């Protein structure tokens, strides 16, 4: 199974770099579409839009709807839950009656668990007791498949960041880590938010954070030839060895 992950596109219509953000997104989706082997799914791990406006989501949805593979979207701290639900409700995987944007996908060899870590207080993450209960409900339905978890905020100490802790309180992060640790079969955790490469662990499970697709917002040092080229990640699952991750530079040969 192959999962293409994109994150932090921050589509906006009123910033000096708005055209470039959209172009980075377009180039990334075009590159995914040109892969010799199409991914089984594409997951956007949040901050689809920068201001949570419907017209921003319309731009993003038009690009995602053209993909050859099924697309699943999470909410990031810059997203508006209600508007994101409205923009992507036609796909059928988001529960319009839920307070949160969280769901499970069972159609593939790996079970995909999408979590909502938005906080109403800040740009950092939150994981309340209600979300713990919802996660237990989602993971209690099926125990035979390996599980990949997707979340916007990384539930580990992001050592490459000026502020390594991306949750409102230490208790929020501990609550999420404990809930994940109690799930059988979790083989990987994939995140966004920090706009740079980073990695950590939740128990014995490796967790990865990827850079933003928007090159003007991407953090970290890159060679001159990469500074204007978006990157995304391909996660390949093997039943024996688990996940391996490739960082793909847009515009390189397949």
Backbone torsions as a table, in degrees:
resi	resn	phi	psi	omega
1	UNK	NA	139.6	178.7
2	UNK	-121.7	128.3	176.7
3	UNK	-116.0	124.6	171.4
4	UNK	-94.2	126.3	178.5
5	UNK	-111.5	130.7	170.8
6	UNK	-124.4	159.5	-177.0
7	UNK	-160.7	152.9	168.2
8	UNK	54.9	56.0	176.0
9	UNK	-78.0	-28.1	174.0
10	UNK	49.7	48.9	179.5
11	UNK	-62.2	128.3	179.9
12	UNK	-139.5	157.8	179.9
13	UNK	-114.7	-1.8	-171.4
14	UNK	-133.9	22.9	177.3
15	UNK	-110.3	157.2	-179.9
16	UNK	-58.8	-27.2	-178.6
17	UNK	-105.1	18.6	-174.8
18	UNK	-59.9	-39.2	179.1
19	UNK	-64.5	-39.3	-179.6
20	UNK	-69.3	-38.6	177.2
21	UNK	-59.9	-44.5	179.0
22	UNK	-64.9	-41.0	179.7
23	UNK	-65.4	-39.7	176.5
24	UNK	-59.7	-41.5	179.0
25	UNK	-65.3	-46.1	179.3
26	UNK	-59.4	-45.7	-178.7
27	UNK	-64.4	-38.6	179.8
28	UNK	-65.1	-46.6	179.8
29	UNK	-65.8	-35.7	177.0
30	UNK	-65.0	-39.8	179.4
31	UNK	-66.3	-42.5	176.8
32	UNK	-61.3	-41.2	-179.7
33	UNK	-66.5	-22.2	-177.7
34	UNK	-95.6	0.8	179.2
35	UNK	-60.7	143.3	178.8
36	UNK	-59.0	-40.7	175.5
37	UNK	-114.3	115.9	-178.4
38	UNK	-67.9	142.0	174.7
39	UNK	-66.4	153.1	177.1
40	UNK	-68.9	-35.5	178.4
41	UNK	-145.1	159.3	170.6
42	UNK	-121.6	129.5	179.2
43	UNK	-119.7	127.0	174.2
44	UNK	-101.8	115.8	-173.0
45	UNK	-92.5	35.0	164.2
46	UNK	102.7	169.9	-166.2
47	UNK	55.9	51.9	175.2
48	UNK	-62.1	-49.4	-179.4
49	UNK	-116.2	157.7	-175.8
50	UNK	-89.1	-31.9	-177.0
51	UNK	-117.9	3.2	178.3
52	UNK	68.3	26.7	-177.1
53	UNK	-93.9	148.0	-176.7
54	UNK	-60.7	-37.7	-178.9
55	UNK	-68.2	-29.1	174.4
56	UNK	-69.3	-44.3	178.5
57	UNK	-65.1	-31.6	178.3
58	UNK	-61.8	-41.4	176.9
59	UNK	-62.3	-46.2	-179.2
60	UNK	-66.0	-44.3	-177.8
61	UNK	-61.8	-37.8	179.6
62	UNK	-61.6	-38.4	178.4
63	UNK	-71.9	-41.2	-177.2
64	UNK	-71.5	-34.3	-178.7
65	UNK	-66.9	-21.5	-179.5
66	UNK	-83.7	-2.8	-177.1
67	UNK	-67.4	150.5	176.8
68	UNK	-76.4	-17.7	-174.9
69	UNK	-113.5	157.1	173.4
70	UNK	-60.2	142.4	-178.0
71	UNK	-119.1	136.1	176.4
72	UNK	-126.9	138.5	-171.6
73	UNK	-121.7	136.0	171.1
74	UNK	-105.0	166.2	174.8
75	UNK	-97.7	134.8	172.6
76	UNK	-105.5	177.0	-174.7
77	UNK	-64.9	-22.3	177.2
78	UNK	-88.5	-8.2	-178.7
79	UNK	-83.8	156.3	173.1
80	UNK	-107.0	119.3	-174.8
81	UNK	-55.6	-49.3	-175.2
82	UNK	-62.4	-43.7	-177.1
83	UNK	-72.9	-37.6	176.7
84	UNK	-62.4	-43.3	177.3
85	UNK	-59.2	-42.8	179.8
86	UNK	-61.9	-41.7	-176.0
87	UNK	-70.2	-32.9	-173.9
88	UNK	-114.3	12.5	-176.7
89	UNK	-64.5	-28.0	-177.9
90	UNK	-64.2	-22.2	-179.4
91	UNK	-73.4	-22.0	171.4
92	UNK	88.8	-6.1	-175.1
93	UNK	-93.7	-15.1	179.9
94	UNK	-93.5	129.2	178.4
95	UNK	-78.1	108.4	-178.1
96	UNK	-68.7	-15.0	-178.3
97	UNK	-94.2	-9.6	-178.6
98	UNK	-82.3	148.2	175.0
99	UNK	-66.6	-29.6	-173.7
100	UNK	-112.7	166.1	172.6
101	UNK	-104.1	91.7	-176.3
102	UNK	-147.9	138.4	-176.1
103	UNK	-167.1	166.0	177.2
104	UNK	-119.6	142.5	176.4
105	UNK	-116.5	121.2	-174.1
106	UNK	-112.5	16.4	-171.6
107	UNK	-89.4	3.7	-171.6
108	UNK	-131.6	169.7	179.2
109	UNK	-60.0	-26.7	174.9
110	UNK	-108.8	133.9	177.0
111	UNK	-79.8	130.0	-178.3
112	UNK	-103.5	123.8	178.7
113	UNK	-113.6	119.2	-178.4
114	UNK	-106.0	124.1	-175.1
115	UNK	-111.8	155.3	178.2
116	UNK	-109.9	116.2	-180.0
117	UNK	-115.8	17.1	-178.4
118	UNK	-65.3	144.1	173.9
119	UNK	-112.4	143.6	175.3
120	UNK	-84.5	-4.5	-174.0
121	UNK	-103.2	-25.7	-172.6
122	UNK	-160.9	-178.4	173.9
123	UNK	-80.2	-7.3	177.5
124	UNK	-80.1	179.9	-174.6
125	UNK	-93.8	162.4	176.0
126	UNK	-142.5	144.4	173.7
127	UNK	-143.9	97.7	-172.3
128	UNK	-85.5	173.4	-178.9
129	UNK	-63.3	-34.5	178.3
130	UNK	-62.5	-39.9	178.8
131	UNK	-69.9	-31.0	173.5
132	UNK	-61.7	-46.4	178.8
133	UNK	-60.9	-42.6	-179.7
134	UNK	-64.8	-38.9	177.6
135	UNK	-63.3	-41.8	178.1
136	UNK	-63.2	-39.4	177.5
137	UNK	-63.3	-43.0	-178.8
138	UNK	-66.0	-39.7	-174.6
139	UNK	-86.7	-10.7	179.5
140	UNK	-81.3	-8.3	-175.8
141	UNK	-80.7	-27.7	-170.3
142	UNK	-146.4	124.2	-177.3
143	UNK	-120.5	3.0	-172.5
144	UNK	-94.7	-18.3	-177.1
145	UNK	-96.2	152.2	166.6
146	UNK	-65.2	155.9	-173.4
147	UNK	-124.7	134.1	169.0
148	UNK	-114.4	131.3	-178.1
149	UNK	-107.8	136.2	177.9
150	UNK	-120.6	133.3	-179.5
151	UNK	-150.5	148.8	-177.9
152	UNK	-71.4	-54.0	-177.4
153	UNK	-85.4	131.9	-179.6
154	UNK	-72.3	127.7	-178.0
155	UNK	-87.8	44.9	178.4
156	UNK	-148.5	168.4	178.0
157	UNK	-73.1	110.0	-177.3
158	UNK	-84.1	88.7	-169.4
159	UNK	-69.0	-17.0	179.4
160	UNK	-84.5	-4.3	-175.7
161	UNK	-100.7	150.6	174.6
162	UNK	-57.0	-39.5	172.7
163	UNK	-112.2	107.6	-172.8
164	UNK	-75.0	-12.1	-175.9
165	UNK	-110.0	119.6	-169.1
166	UNK	-105.2	22.7	177.8
167	UNK	-122.5	155.2	-178.0
168	UNK	-55.2	-43.9	-179.3
169	UNK	-135.2	154.9	174.2
170	UNK	-56.9	-32.5	-178.8
171	UNK	-64.0	-36.0	178.5
172	UNK	-61.2	-46.1	-178.4
173	UNK	-68.4	-41.3	178.2
174	UNK	-62.3	-39.4	179.7
175	UNK	-61.4	-44.8	178.6
176	UNK	-67.5	-44.6	180.0
177	UNK	-60.1	-42.9	-179.9
178	UNK	-64.8	-41.1	179.4
179	UNK	-64.3	-41.9	179.0
180	UNK	-67.5	-38.6	-179.4
181	UNK	-62.2	-26.7	-178.3
182	UNK	-87.2	4.2	-178.6
183	UNK	-97.8	127.3	176.8
184	UNK	-72.7	139.0	170.2
185	UNK	88.4	2.8	178.8
186	UNK	-69.9	119.7	-176.4
187	UNK	-107.1	-18.3	179.7
188	UNK	-164.1	154.3	176.3
189	UNK	-129.9	126.3	-175.5
190	UNK	-120.2	132.9	-171.1
191	UNK	-135.9	174.6	173.9
192	UNK	-132.9	-132.4	169.4
193	UNK	75.5	-45.7	-171.2
194	UNK	-84.0	-5.7	173.9
195	UNK	65.2	16.8	-179.5
196	UNK	-150.6	167.5	172.9
197	UNK	-69.7	136.0	170.5
198	UNK	-160.7	161.7	179.1
199	UNK	-151.6	156.0	177.7
200	UNK	-160.6	-163.5	-178.2
201	UNK	-136.9	147.5	169.2
202	UNK	-120.1	99.9	-169.3
203	UNK	64.3	-126.3	178.6
204	UNK	-93.6	5.5	-175.1
205	UNK	-98.2	130.1	177.6
206	UNK	-75.2	136.3	177.0
207	UNK	-122.5	134.2	-176.9
208	UNK	-122.7	140.3	170.3
209	UNK	-115.1	138.4	-176.5
210	UNK	-109.8	161.1	178.7
211	UNK	-71.5	164.9	174.2
212	UNK	-71.1	143.7	172.0
213	UNK	-64.9	-34.9	179.5
214	UNK	-69.4	111.5	-173.2
215	UNK	-69.3	-26.2	178.7
216	UNK	-73.0	-15.7	-178.9
217	UNK	-109.0	-5.6	-175.9
218	UNK	-69.0	139.5	-179.7
219	UNK	-104.5	157.2	179.2
220	UNK	104.3	174.1	-178.6
221	UNK	-99.5	135.5	-179.4
222	UNK	-136.5	147.4	175.8
223	UNK	-59.9	157.0	-177.5
224	UNK	-53.4	-39.8	-177.8
225	UNK	-69.6	-12.1	-178.5
226	UNK	-105.0	-11.7	-169.4
227	UNK	-62.4	-28.2	179.6
228	UNK	-109.5	13.4	-178.6
229	UNK	-111.9	120.0	178.8
230	UNK	-65.0	159.2	173.1
231	UNK	-129.1	153.8	171.3
232	UNK	-143.4	178.6	-176.6
233	UNK	-125.0	143.8	173.5
234	UNK	-113.6	122.3	179.2
235	UNK	-107.8	116.1	-179.4
236	UNK	-105.6	128.7	-178.4
237	UNK	-106.2	130.6	173.0
238	UNK	-119.2	132.6	-176.4
239	UNK	-59.2	-25.7	-178.5
240	UNK	-89.7	-48.9	-172.8
241	UNK	-98.3	-7.8	-179.9
242	UNK	82.4	-147.6	-175.1
243	UNK	-90.7	139.7	164.1
244	UNK	-123.3	145.7	-174.0
245	UNK	-120.1	132.4	174.8
246	UNK	-115.2	129.9	171.7
247	UNK	-90.7	120.0	-174.6
248	UNK	-102.1	126.0	175.9
249	UNK	-90.2	121.8	-176.9
250	UNK	-61.1	130.4	177.7
251	UNK	101.6	-4.1	175.2
252	UNK	-84.5	163.1	-178.6
253	UNK	-73.6	153.8	178.9
254	UNK	-63.6	NA	NA
